[in-house]
């Protein structure tokens, strides 16, 4: 599980540090940097996958847009702390060269012991003699090293980080599209949903259909049809008064598509799932069930929201551990503060539910208090 992330010089994240629970929920005013936090985590995942050019193209970004306009630094530095049940505490430090698109330096430690060292054009694994880097790569050097060369700790960290999945650009328009192959992923915006569902195993298909029936009692099954050139088309079958009704994805309602994509991703081999504005397009009566499902899912989760309903569906312990207030300080830098560990919020939580505390709090006033007295306003 990812326990803590530090990132410096990524958009508005300059000297940004945040701790993570199993379920995490970001709240804050518009423009505070909630989506940027999701993007930064996705960036770290891409470093382990190695195709930075492809990632930038997918987001329609240029490499010049990665670094912060509020810092004079060129490189992006980062630090990730992860706890592994079988191994212990893994830490990954590094600097990403934005011009060359690779990590110019990296260090990975396990319980304080160095497993990987990259510096000055050389690398060393498990304390062996360093070797010159004579091959090209993007992101982390782990993205190109053969897995058989890696220790269990290095492989565990690579697997965990590379299997993080951000769906901060999830869009009903893209969810309706036909797709060819998914690579067992619905895509950044959901554009591979039909292919992903087509490739699900029989067991996972049954699990998904059972879950969807709990949201929509009329739901019967979904069908994916293979078309010419390998394109897959998605449709849903429902029963109304004993009569079957088939609806193609291009005519399905936004909420059903979003729930289908979100629930489907909990069946994929991801370690950490990221969703922006989780409540978008979904009926409020179904949000509670979805939040419960995400809290109980095997993956680590991060969602953003502007809705107090989301918080009200969280147990106090989950809310205390995972709700983070994202805000900008006087310099315009994004900061994170555990919302219910702010003394005034903790006091309110003794008397109210998490969502009621959110409704009862003027975020602008609270943010101004944090800006004026960042140390005194937190526990």
Steps between C-alpha positions, in 0.01 A plus 500: 500500500620851418545679834645836402598699191719807469527678165672824412461711184202322341253772398369659824660227713818659634630338817168314518464213747197285576435187704262233373254258659336207324204720398577866430267788416620844392282804567567867437409808304511508120853550373664384823686215325292189569520381140870585495558256786338224291712599201817490709426148620430395142833658402682287759324190365610591148862529612486130582325417171754694295301653215502867601460624143188289456359621832555864406333446162205325661441805721578749221781643713845623411797419723547873559166501686607254770714721718362773723482862391558585866846342518828567321597132513519294181483146637205342678604331824294241685493261792260207544464291815325165475436223753513142374364220721761250388792742478475808721538869427611593151610854410557633150678832455577653165536794265329511163671688218218674318707562188625143458189335651684260730602483866855632515534370855315233696541324832281220632541369853338216693497552876795735451705262281576626149355280225554732203724799436503709182734798475744661256405271213557178697279259691546232765258234626517349851838656575679348200768695315339780303472464124483767230156557352547416132134476406227761457177513695230734626385541859660265753780260412277229651271538200760329277695268731405133465285378786728202564777747585291666770477405866160428655493849650573676171249288313233562766548877479504501120182291488319715753582832339460395138157355579362826638216617276365853466162563342493874561381556142214245505244619247157360397578599140810280502329218692251466213769443239576171328850367572735236364729386783517612860821359643271416795434866567208733421735781393567844646154631409317167470545472124593129525202393712332282237822308426581467871160348574534271198829364638381439857516142622172317555546522877557875499216554255263328744635716784447818299147404394401414858634834617314693228175321587532635855509854356238447229242226579385504137851414378530151356834470321738685274612389158809587296495427129811459286473701180714539190871571554474389862283784632284416804153644556333512841131466579296441815199271541226590749164347592187716535171330583636174361608660174871504406642835384842538340677838508826576320768689692449808284146529642574403863466753780817662635460366854474135397806534276707663775398241759574219254849640430581570866383162627670323210834657595477352849512160324822587314854439622554850638655587835369857532202658322453876458165663414430870455164637624365154571138619525481645147199376301393244764165510677544595868309188606772285341800694632483347848521149356788598272696662783449191718623281215812711447580507873475119512684438170840326518677794335619817664267781390513875449197705399431872481164653576310824550207316656446469877298184424821311429639585842172419671520143368839446668547353844671745736818291511524491119433874477762588764764288328424587140334840446753764396434871451689625194568874487748757373721713722592867447756403236244301302654165598270205563497357850319208669366487854318209665155661526375333817833543678460877486397570864182692414389226258583225751284676758207524256536131413425413864148638448433462126550256214789560259272643230326727749837639607577572134168683455549694824847621399575805289799371305619846399518604866671176602756529219578859602558379857736230375686749281546744790591237758583165330662346807255619762194391301595132491553237761 
